[in-house]
């Protein structure tokens, strides 16, 4: 998928003078059709070309229509005005050309007065006929937006919000007499047969349309029941689980054959991750099938067992993480697992709006929650991942309106949030109201970048920047802290959150939105630009007590440190040995930087600017096999991450306890694990096997937090 961006053309600039005015000249019907046919010919030459995505520009946001087609005033195409949203009005048009499929479906349309124009319908799910409206169909566009399309005399009706266009039934009384063809088929039997043919030809949206016409045409309940079953099965294949469940339950007749209705309803509920409801339906299916002559019991039992496994995961958080990791592949990223969320709840936060709070005490290293993605496409190409997530979100909200409550209530940014109408989760004209600008605002503020597997992503050979984008609605309620008490990791579409220190019942749980920058002003500028807040965590609040001159001086020395370290890093030169003179220079700069940290401010706080030079010194001394210095600077790395460790040589300490000291303000990262491993290596080289084992144990425990489950941390180094 690709993002469509239309460049600003001189003609488009000139069109601004026409805002609110009729076009001075519109292309004739013959001109429109002739140009359209040239596009169709190009389309025929590349039928398998990937369909791009038109992502909305938030600065151009306008709300979706919340009116019914029965409540708007319809007007002829000739009354459309340039760059205008025609509020309270609508148009009814017949499609008189095949659609040209690009970022949207572009068709030539005609109204009941003989006026002709161009209609572009964007953001429709593939499960809908509206994603490629067939010639001859009649549609109503509510509160249409009429825009200049770039070229001279080129205008079109642009439908961005999928709920702003409605496909009218052929017998709908709204259709003007001039556009009426009458029903294409006369009887319910003919419509059912047409649906069966479309199903066999794998044209599932058309099959749903035909089955719907059959149901609307017939009054015979005995006829309707099997058609509801057919439509339920088709909707299941389309991933339209809400509709599939409604159809399945509507197909019941009160007899033993209803096992299939409950079976389909159970499968639909499972698709929505509503496992308790799924179990109820499947148990009803099992009960009915056991007394019937059907051969469906085996399949029902299999689905029932699968559902029970998900319920156990929801209740106990009992996961076979190694098996989950082994099942992952680039083509199998969506794991069949349930979400374990009962240790946390959403509530009002004193920090920002809502947050997550622990419902029980959670010890360091334990699961806080495990969540299956609400939405996550299998797209790990960075340039396409955002567009893929946006497109999936729109589709799923259209196809499964029950998702609206968990998704559309998320924070979307102050500008977009101000345009909420309150109707975002309502059904109007049989379709959920989906505002694509609101969806994009929610995506930008709440999505996570996720590797296929965090444990594999820690390997040195892991491809850089190879990330999918996903939305985890529960995790999205977590507020940010630069020194959070949880750490997240990923296995396919599963987000695993573990406590990085002991969490008390009722305590708010925090996460890092992005990796924390060393300097307080730089990281908060990022938070302000991305989410509209300045962090008030213990670290940021403490660092703001430093005089501005000190902060500026610290930045200058940090730049000098990074320049010196990057000039010749550990591993450079023969056999990875760094000259002593270079080490002494870095040591001197690190000490200079340390002196700029006021003891009264940084007592008990991380000193993030010191992590890089101390890590560098650990590597440099490791290359020279100076094991005592590796231990000295390894402890400083841990201290600078905020862990309370002894800095005096020879002091006794227990590495594993550094995660559980009450009141600590620390930051857990993969670099902590790496430092502990190098310290274990140094202890072993010095003959201190007990301390080597303890550092190794602490590293393994830290790696559990980083990767989400127990793994060997030796994979993080070449």
C-alpha positions in Angstrom: 0.0 0.0 0.0 1.1 3.6 -0.6 0.0 6.9 0.6 -1.6 9.1 -2.1 -0.5 12.7 -2.0 -1.9 15.0 -4.7 0.6 17.8 -5.5 -0.6 21.4 -5.6 -1.1 22.4 -9.2 -1.5 25.9 -10.6 -5.1 25.0 -11.7 -5.9 23.9 -8.1 -4.6 27.2 -6.8 -6.7 29.1 -9.3 -9.7 27.1 -8.2 -9.5 28.6 -4.7 -11.1 31.7 -6.1 -14.1 29.6 -7.0 -14.9 28.3 -3.5 -18.6 28.3 -3.0 -19.2 29.0 -6.7 -20.3 26.8 -9.6 -17.6 25.6 -11.9 -17.2 28.1 -14.8 -17.1 25.1 -17.1 -17.7 21.4 -16.5 -16.6 18.6 -18.8 -19.4 17.2 -21.0 -20.7 13.6 -20.6 -18.8 12.6 -23.7 -15.6 14.2 -22.4 -15.9 12.6 -19.0 -16.5 9.1 -20.5 -13.8 9.4 -23.1 -11.2 10.3 -20.4 -12.5 7.7 -18.1 -12.1 5.0 -20.8 -8.4 5.9 -21.1 -8.0 5.3 -17.4 -9.8 2.0 -17.7 -7.5 0.9 -20.5 -4.4 1.6 -18.3 -6.1 -0.3 -15.5 -6.6 -3.3 -17.8 -2.8 -3.4 -18.5 -2.0 -3.8 -14.8 -4.9 -5.7 -13.2 -2.8 -7.0 -10.3 -1.2 -3.7 -9.3 -1.4 -3.1 -5.5 -4.1 -0.7 -4.5 -2.8 2.4 -2.8 -4.3 4.0 0.3 -5.5 7.6 0.5 -4.6 8.6 4.1 -6.4 11.8 5.3 -4.5 15.0 6.0 -5.6 16.0 9.5 -5.3 19.7 8.7 -8.1 19.2 6.2 -10.4 17.4 8.5 -14.2 17.7 8.2 -16.8 15.6 10.1 -18.7 12.6 8.7 -22.4 13.1 8.0 -24.6 12.1 10.9 -27.8 12.5 9.0 -30.0 9.8 7.5 -30.6 9.8 3.7 -34.2 10.3 4.7 -33.4 13.6 6.4 -31.4 15.4 3.7 -32.7 17.6 0.9 -31.7 16.1 -2.5 -30.4 18.4 -5.2 -29.3 18.1 -8.8 -25.6 17.8 -9.7 -25.8 21.2 -11.4 -26.1 22.8 -7.9 -22.8 21.5 -6.6 -20.4 24.3 -5.6 -16.6 24.1 -5.7 -14.6 23.2 -2.6 -17.9 23.0 -0.6 -19.4 20.6 1.9 -23.1 20.7 1.1 -24.5 20.3 4.7 -28.1 19.2 5.0 -28.2 18.2 1.3 -27.5 15.2 -0.8 -27.4 13.7 -4.3 -28.8 10.5 -5.8 -26.9 9.3 -8.9 -26.7 6.2 -11.1 -23.3 4.8 -12.0 -23.0 4.8 -15.8 -19.4 3.5 -16.1 -17.3 0.7 -14.8 -15.2 1.9 -11.8 -11.6 2.9 -12.2 -9.8 1.4 -9.2 -7.0 3.4 -7.6 -6.8 4.8 -4.1 -10.6 4.8 -4.4 -13.2 3.8 -7.0 -13.9 6.6 -9.5 -17.0 6.3 -11.7 -19.0 8.5 -14.0 -22.5 9.2 -12.6 -25.8 10.7 -13.8 -28.7 12.2 -11.8 -32.4 12.2 -12.6 -32.0 15.6 -14.5 -29.5 14.3 -17.0 -26.5 16.0 -15.3 -23.3 14.0 -15.4 -20.3 14.3 -13.1 -17.5 12.2 -11.6 -17.7 10.4 -8.2 -14.7 9.2 -6.2 -15.5 6.8 -3.3 -12.6 6.2 -0.9 -12.0 4.2 2.2 -14.6 1.5 1.5 -13.8 -2.0 2.9 -13.2 -4.7 0.2 -16.2 -6.6 1.7 -18.5 -3.9 0.3 -19.8 -3.4 -3.2 -19.1 0.3 -2.7 -15.3 -0.4 -3.0 -16.0 -0.9 -6.7 -19.5 0.1 -7.5 -20.9 -1.8 -10.5 -22.3 0.0 -13.5 -26.1 0.5 -13.1 -26.2 0.8 -9.3 -27.8 3.8 -7.7 -26.1 5.5 -4.7 -27.0 8.4 -2.4 -24.2 10.7 -1.2 -25.0 12.6 2.0 -23.7 16.1 2.4 -21.3 15.7 -0.6 -18.0 17.4 -0.8 -17.3 18.8 -4.3 -13.7 19.5 -5.1 -11.4 20.6 -7.9 -9.3 17.6 -8.9 -6.2 19.3 -10.2 -6.6 19.4 -14.0 -8.4 22.2 -15.8 -12.2 21.8 -15.7 -11.8 18.6 -13.7 -14.2 18.4 -10.7 -15.6 15.5 -8.7 -17.7 14.5 -5.7 -15.2 13.2 -3.2 -16.5 10.7 -0.6 -13.8 10.3 2.1 -16.0 9.0 5.0 -17.3 5.5 4.1 -20.6 6.1 5.9 -21.3 9.2 3.7 -22.5 7.0 0.7 -25.3 4.5 0.7 -26.0 1.9 -1.9 -29.8 2.1 -2.6 -31.9 -1.0 -3.3 -33.4 -1.1 -6.7 -36.9 -0.7 -5.3 -36.0 2.2 -2.9 -38.7 4.9 -3.2 -36.0 7.6 -2.9 -34.7 6.8 -6.5 -36.1 9.3 -9.0 -38.3 7.8 -11.7 -35.8 8.7 -14.4 -33.2 6.5 -12.7 -35.4 3.5 -12.0 -34.6 0.3 -13.8 -36.9 -1.8 -11.7 -35.5 -4.8 -9.9 -33.0 -6.7 -12.0 -34.5 -9.9 -10.8 -38.2 -10.4 -9.9 -38.4 -13.1 -7.3 -36.7 -14.0 -4.0 -35.7 -17.4 -5.5 -33.9 -15.6 -8.4 -32.0 -13.3 -6.0 -31.0 -16.4 -3.8 -29.8 -18.2 -6.9 -27.8 -15.1 -8.0 -26.2 -15.0 -4.5 -25.3 -18.7 -4.8 -23.7 -18.0 -8.2 -21.7 -15.0 -6.9 -20.6 -17.2 -3.9 -19.3 -19.9 -6.2 -17.5 -17.3 -8.2 -16.0 -16.0 -5.0 -17.6 -12.6 -5.4 -18.6 -12.5 -1.8 -19.8 -8.8 -1.5 -22.2 -9.4 -4.4 -23.3 -12.6 -2.8 -24.2 -10.7 0.4 -26.0 -8.1 -1.7 -28.1 -10.7 -3.5 -28.9 -12.6 -0.4 -30.1 -9.3 1.2 -32.3 -8.7 -1.8 -33.8 -12.2 -1.5 -34.5 -11.6 2.2 -36.1 -8.2 1.5 -38.2 -9.6 -1.3 -39.6 -12.6 0.5 -42.2 -12.7 3.3 -41.8 -16.5 3.8 -40.0 -17.2 7.1 -39.3 -20.8 6.0 -37.6 -19.4 2.9 -35.6 -16.8 4.9 -34.0 -19.1 7.4 -31.6 -20.9 5.0 -30.8 -17.6 3.3 -29.8 -16.1 6.6 -27.6 -19.2 7.1 -26.0 -18.6 3.6 -25.5 -14.9 4.4 -24.0 -15.7 7.8 -21.5 -18.0 6.3 -20.6 -15.5 3.6 -20.2 -12.7 6.2 -17.9 -15.1 8.3 -15.6 -15.5 5.3 -15.6 -11.7 4.8 -14.7 -11.1 8.4 -18.0 -9.3 9.1 -18.5 -11.0 12.4 -21.2 -8.6 13.8 -23.4 -9.2 10.8 -22.5 -13.0 10.7 -23.7 -13.3 14.4 -26.9 -11.4 13.7 -27.6 -13.6 10.6 -26.8 -16.8 12.4 -29.2 -16.1 15.2 -31.9 -14.9 12.8 -31.6 -18.3 11.0 -33.0 -20.2 13.9 -36.2 -22.1 13.4 -36.7 -23.7 16.8 -35.7 -27.2 15.7 -32.6 -29.4 16.2 -31.2 -28.0 13.0 -30.5 -24.8 14.8 -27.1 -26.3 15.9 -25.7 -24.7 12.8 -27.1 -21.3 13.7 -25.4 -21.5 17.2 -22.2 -22.9 15.6 -22.0 -19.9 13.2 -22.8 -17.5 16.0 -20.0 -19.1 18.2 -17.5 -18.7 15.3 -18.6 -15.1 14.8 -18.2 -14.3 18.5 -14.8 -16.0 18.5 -13.8 -13.7 15.6 -14.7 -10.7 17.8 -12.6 -12.2 20.7 -15.8 -12.5 22.7 -14.9 -15.9 24.0 -17.5 -16.1 26.8 -20.3 -15.5 24.3 -18.6 -17.9 21.9 -18.6 -20.6 24.5 -22.3 -20.2 25.2 -23.2 -20.4 21.6 -21.0 -23.4 20.9 -22.3 -25.3 24.0 -25.9 -24.8 22.6 -24.7 -26.1 19.3 -23.1 -29.2 20.9 -26.3 -29.9 22.8 -28.5 -29.7 19.7 -26.1 -31.6 17.4 -25.7 -34.5 19.9 -29.4 -35.3 19.3 -29.4 -34.8 15.6 -28.2 -36.9 12.7 -25.7 -34.2 11.6 -22.0 -34.8 11.3 -21.1 -31.4 12.7 -20.3 -32.4 16.3 -16.6 -33.0 15.6 -16.1 -29.5 14.3 -18.2 -27.9 17.1 -16.1 -29.7 19.7 -12.9 -28.5 18.1 -14.1 -24.9 18.2 -15.3 -25.3 21.8 -12.0 -26.6 23.0 -10.2 -23.7 21.2 -12.6 -21.3 22.9 -11.9 -22.8 26.3 -8.2 -22.4 25.8 -8.7 -18.7 25.1 -10.8 -18.3 28.3 -8.1 -20.0 30.4 -5.6 -17.5 29.0 -7.9 -14.6 29.8 -8.4 -15.8 33.4 -4.9 -17.1 34.3 -2.4 -15.6 31.9 -1.1 -19.0 31.2 0.8 -18.9 27.9 3.3 -21.2 26.2 5.5 -18.3 25.0 8.2 -20.5 23.4 5.6 -22.3 21.4 4.0 -19.0 20.4 7.5 -17.7 19.3 8.2 -20.9 17.3 4.9 -20.6 15.4 5.7 -17.1 14.1 6.7 -16.5 10.6 6.5 -13.6 8.1 3.2 -15.1 6.9 1.8 -16.1 10.3 1.9 -13.1 12.7 -1.6 -13.3 14.0 -1.5 -15.7 17.0 -4.7 -17.5 18.1 -4.5 -16.4 21.7 -6.6 -14.6 24.2 -5.9 -11.4 26.2 -5.0 -11.5 29.9 -6.2 -8.1 31.2 -7.7 -8.7 34.6 -4.7 -7.4 36.6 -5.4 -3.9 35.3 -8.3 -1.6 34.9 -9.0 1.7 33.0 -9.7 4.7 35.2 -9.3 8.4 35.4 -5.7 9.4 35.9 -4.3 12.4 37.7 -1.7 12.7 34.9 -3.5 12.7 31.5 -7.2 11.8 31.1 -7.5 8.0 31.6 -4.8 5.5 32.6 -4.3 1.9 33.6 -4.2 0.9 37.2 -3.1 -2.4 38.9 -6.0 -4.3 40.4 -3.6 -6.3 42.6 0.0 -6.2 43.7 2.4 -7.3 40.9 6.0 -8.2 41.6 8.9 -7.2 39.4 9.1 -9.5 36.4 5.5 -10.7 36.5 3.0 -10.2 33.8 1.0 -7.0 34.0 -1.1 -7.9 31.0 -1.0 -9.7 27.7 -3.1 -8.2 24.9 -4.0 -9.5 21.4 -3.9 -6.6 18.9 -7.2 -5.0 18.3 -5.9 -4.2 14.8 -2.5 -5.1 13.3 -1.9 -5.7 9.6 0.9 -8.0 8.4 2.9 -5.2 6.9 6.5 -4.8 8.2 7.7 -2.4 5.5 8.1 1.0 7.4 6.9 3.1 4.4 3.7 1.1 4.2 2.9 0.1 7.7 1.1 3.2 8.7 -1.1 3.2 5.6 -1.9 -0.5 6.1 -3.0 0.1 9.7 -5.2 3.1 8.8 -6.9 1.1 6.0 -7.4 -1.9 8.3 -8.9 0.3 11.0 -11.4 1.8 8.7 -12.3 -1.5 7.2 -12.8 -3.2 10.6 -14.9 -0.4 12.0 -17.1 -0.5 8.9 -17.4 -4.3 9.0 -17.7 -4.7 12.8 -19.3 -1.8 14.4 -18.9 -3.4 17.9 -15.3 -2.4 17.7 -16.3 1.3 17.8 -16.5 1.6 21.6 -13.0 0.3 22.2 -11.4 2.2 19.3 -13.2 5.5 18.6 -13.1 6.6 22.3 -9.3 6.7 22.3 -7.4 10.0 22.3 -7.1 11.5 18.8 -5.3 14.7 19.5 -6.8 18.0 20.6 -7.6 19.3 17.1 -9.3 16.2 15.8 -11.0 15.5 19.2 -12.7 18.9 18.9 -14.6 17.8 15.9 -16.2 14.7 17.5 -19.9 14.7 16.9 -20.9 12.1 19.5 -22.4 9.9 16.8 -19.1 8.1 16.0 -20.4 4.7 17.3 -24.0 4.9 16.0 -25.6 3.1 13.0 -27.3 5.4 10.5 -28.8 4.1 7.2 -27.6 0.6 8.2 -24.0 1.6 8.4 -21.8 2.7 11.3 -20.6 6.3 11.2 -16.9 6.2 10.5 -15.0 9.5 10.5 -11.7 8.8 8.7 -10.0 11.9 10.1 -10.9 10.7 13.6 -9.5 7.3 12.8 -6.3 8.7 11.5 -5.9 10.9 14.6 -6.4 7.9 16.8 -3.9 5.9 14.8 -1.2 8.5 15.1 -1.7 8.9 18.9 -2.1 5.3 19.9 -0.4 2.9 17.5 2.7 0.9 18.5 5.6 -0.1 16.3 6.1 -3.8 16.7 8.8 -6.2 15.5 7.7 -9.7 14.5 9.4 -10.9 17.8 11.1 -8.7 20.4 13.5 -11.5 21.3 14.6 -11.9 17.6 14.8 -8.1 17.3 17.5 -8.1 20.0 19.8 -10.1 17.8 22.7 -8.2 16.2 21.6 -9.4 12.7 18.0 -8.2 13.1 16.9 -6.0 10.2 16.8 -2.4 11.4 13.4 -0.5 11.3 11.5 -3.6 10.2 8.3 -2.8 12.1 4.6 -3.3 11.8 2.1 -0.8 13.2 -0.6 -2.0 15.4 -3.3 -0.8 17.8 -3.8 -2.4 21.2 -6.8 -0.6 22.7 -6.1 -1.6 26.4 -2.4 -0.7 26.2 -3.3 2.6 24.6 -4.8 3.8 27.8 -1.4 3.7 29.5 0.2 7.0 30.2 3.9 7.7 29.6 6.7 8.0 32.0 10.4 8.3 31.2 11.0 5.9 34.2 8.0 3.5 33.8 7.2 0.6 36.0 6.5 -1.7 33.0 8.2 -2.8 29.8 6.4 -4.0 26.7 7.5 -6.7 24.2 5.9 -8.3 21.1 5.2 -11.8 19.8 3.4 -11.3 16.4 0.2 -9.5 17.3 0.5 -10.1 21.0 1.7 -7.3 23.3 3.3 -8.6 26.5 3.7 -6.1 29.4 5.9 -7.0 32.4 6.6 -5.1 35.7 10.1 -3.7 35.8 9.7 -3.2 39.6 7.2 -4.0 42.3 3.7 -2.5 41.6 1.2 -2.0 44.4 -2.5 -2.6 44.1 -4.2 0.5 42.9 -1.0 2.0 41.5 -1.0 3.5 38.0 1.1 1.6 35.5 3.2 3.5 33.0 5.1 2.8 29.8 7.5 4.6 27.6 5.9 5.9 24.4 9.2 6.1 22.6 12.8 5.5 23.7 13.8 8.3 26.1 16.2 11.0 25.0 19.0 11.9 27.4 18.2 15.6 27.6 15.0 16.6 29.3 14.2 19.5 26.9 14.7 17.4 23.8 12.6 14.5 25.0 9.8 16.7 26.1 9.8 18.6 22.8 9.1 15.2 21.2 6.3 14.4 23.6 4.8 17.9 23.0 4.9 17.5 19.2 3.7 13.9 19.2 1.1 13.8 21.9 0.6 17.4 23.2 2.0 17.0 26.7 5.1 17.6 28.8 6.1 14.7 31.0 5.7 15.1 34.7 7.5 11.9 35.8 9.9 11.9 38.7 12.9 12.1 36.4 11.6 15.1 34.3 10.3 16.9 37.4 13.7 16.5 39.1 15.8 17.5 36.1 13.8 20.7 35.6 15.2 21.8 39.0 18.7 22.1 37.3 19.6 25.7 36.4 19.1 26.4 32.7 22.9 27.2 32.4 23.7 23.8 33.8 21.4 22.1 31.3 23.0 23.9 28.4 26.5 23.1 29.6 25.5 19.5 30.0 24.3 19.4 26.4 27.6 20.9 25.2 29.7 18.4 27.0 27.4 15.5 25.9 28.0 16.5 22.3 31.7 16.5 22.8 31.5 13.1 24.5 29.5 11.6 21.6 31.8 13.1 19.1 34.9 11.6 20.8 33.3 8.2 21.3 32.0 8.0 17.8 35.4 8.9 16.4 36.9 5.6 17.6 34.5 3.3 19.3 35.3 0.0 21.1 36.2 -2.7 18.6 38.0 -0.3 16.3 41.6 -0.9 15.4 43.6 -4.1 15.6 41.9 -6.8 17.6 39.4 -4.3 19.0 41.9 -2.7 21.3 41.4 1.0 21.9 44.5 3.0 22.8 44.8 4.1 26.5 45.1 7.7 25.5 41.7 7.6 23.8 40.2 5.9 26.9 41.7 8.5 29.2 40.2 11.3 27.1 36.7 9.7 27.2 37.1 9.1 31.0 38.0 12.7 31.5 35.0 13.9 29.5 32.7 11.5 31.3 33.9 12.9 34.7 33.4 16.4 33.4 29.8 15.5 32.5 29.3 13.8 35.8 30.3 16.9 37.7 27.5 18.8 35.9 24.9 16.6 37.7 23.9 18.3 41.0 23.9 15.7 43.8 20.8 17.3 45.4 18.9 16.8 42.1 20.2 13.5 41.0 20.4 11.6 44.2 18.3 8.5 43.4 17.6 9.6 39.8 18.9 8.2 36.5 21.7 10.2 34.9 20.9 9.5 31.2 23.6 11.6 29.6 26.2 9.5 31.4 25.0 6.1 30.0 26.6 6.4 26.6 30.2 7.2 27.8 30.1 4.6 30.6 28.9 2.0 28.1 31.7 3.0 25.8 34.2 2.6 28.6 32.9 -0.8 29.5 33.4 -1.9 25.9 36.9 -0.3 25.7 38.1 -2.0 28.9 36.6 -5.3 27.8 38.6 -5.1 24.6 41.7 -4.6 26.6 40.7 -7.4 29.0 40.9 -5.0 31.9 38.2 -6.9 33.9 38.4 -4.7 37.1 37.6 -1.6 35.0 34.8 -3.5 33.2 33.2 -4.0 36.7 33.8 -0.4 37.7 32.1 1.1 34.7 29.5 -1.6 34.5 28.3 -0.6 37.9 28.3 3.0 36.8 26.1 2.1 33.8 23.6 0.5 36.2 23.8 3.5 38.5 23.1 5.9 35.6 20.0 3.9 34.7 18.8 4.7 38.2 19.6 1.3 40.0 21.0 1.6 43.5 24.3 -0.3 43.3 27.5 0.1 45.2 30.2 2.1 43.4 33.0 1.4 45.8 35.3 -1.4 44.7 34.9 -4.7 46.5 31.5 -3.8 48.0 29.2 -6.8 48.4 25.8 -6.7 46.7 23.1 -8.9 45.2 22.5 -8.1 41.5 19.1 -9.7 41.4 17.8 -7.4 44.2 18.4 -4.3 42.2 15.0 -4.8 40.5 13.0 -4.9 43.7 14.4 -2.1 45.9 11.4 -0.1 47.1 11.4 3.6 46.1 13.9 3.2 43.3 13.4 5.4 40.2 15.1 3.3 37.4 14.9 2.7 33.7 15.1 -0.8 32.4 16.5 -1.4 28.9 18.4 -4.0 26.9 21.6 -2.1 27.8 21.1 -3.1 31.5 21.1 -6.7 30.4 24.2 -6.2 28.3 26.1 -4.5 31.1 25.3 -7.3 33.5 26.5 -9.9 31.1 29.8 -8.2 30.6 30.1 -7.9 34.3 29.5 -11.6 34.7 32.2 -12.3 32.1 34.6 -10.0 34.0 33.8 -11.7 37.4 34.4 -15.1 35.8 37.7 -14.0 34.4 38.8 -12.8 37.8 37.8 -16.2 39.4 34.8 -14.8 41.1 32.4 -17.5 39.9 29.7 -16.8 42.6 29.3 -13.2 41.5 29.5 -14.2 37.9 26.5 -16.5 38.4 24.6 -13.8 40.2 25.2 -11.2 37.5 24.1 -13.8 34.9 20.9 -14.5 36.9 20.2 -10.8 37.0 20.8 -10.5 33.3 18.5 -13.4 32.5 15.8 -11.8 34.8 16.2 -8.5 33.0 16.0 -10.2 29.6 12.7 -11.7 30.7 11.4 -8.2 31.0 12.8 -7.1 27.8 11.7 -10.0 25.6 8.5 -10.9 27.5 9.4 -14.4 28.4 12.5 -16.4 29.5 15.3 -16.3 26.9 19.0 -16.7 26.8 20.5 -13.2 26.8 23.7 -14.4 25.1 21.9 -13.7 21.7 22.2 -10.0 22.2 26.0 -9.9 21.4 27.9 -11.1 18.4 
